[in-house]
Each structure stands twice: as C-alpha cells, then as structure tokens.
Amino acid sequence: MLTELIASIREYFSNNYPHVDMGGISDATISKYMERYYIKNEPFRTQMDCLYDYIVSQDLADIQE
C-alpha cells in the first residue's frame, strides 16, 4: 500500500506540479512527511498542497519556474 501511495503522490506531482523535480526526493522522505498527525486525516489534495509547501520551504527539490 505504501508503494501505491508513493506512486500516486509522484503521479500527482507530475500532473499538477510539473515544475517540481521529485526525482531527488526519496520515498522515505515522502512517507515520513505523510505520516505526520496533522496531514494523515486531510483529503489527498490538501495533503499534496501541504507536501508541496514542505518541499519548497525545505528546498528539497529543484523548482523550475
């Protein structure tokens, strides 16, 4: 199930945030973020918006504008 979630997240970012290079972010990093208590119960789209903010704020990926 975790593999499916990570695949869904990567696909979502590819479709909705194509300017974010997710290739350099490990599955473990994504998984650890998604386990945070304030993220777990949010709708998927909200989770992705929060993950995007986290990636940008922590400079975890190259962002091409």
C-alpha positions, -999 to +999 in steps of 0.1 A: +000+000+000+028+024+008+043+018-027+010+027-042+007+058-022+042+070-032+034+062-068+001+082-065+020+112-050+046+111-077+020+109-104+000+138-088+031+160-087+039+151-123+004+162-134-001+191-111+033+204-102+054+196-132+079+223-123+090+203-092+117+177-098+106+149-074+134+126-086+157+138-058+133+132-030+134+097-015+103+076-009+113+075+028+112+113+030+078+115+014+065+086+036+078+102+068+061+135+059+028+118+051+028+102+085+026+135+103-005+136+125-018+169+110-015+155+075-029+120+078-066+129+080-067+156+054-081+150+019-055+138-006-054+171-025-048+191+007-021+166+016-004+173-017-007+211-013+010+207+022+037+184+008+044+209-020+048+237+006+071+215+026+092+206-004+096+242-014+102+255+022+129+229+029+145+233-006+142+195-012+137+197-049+147+218-079+119+241-088+118+252-125+097+283-130 
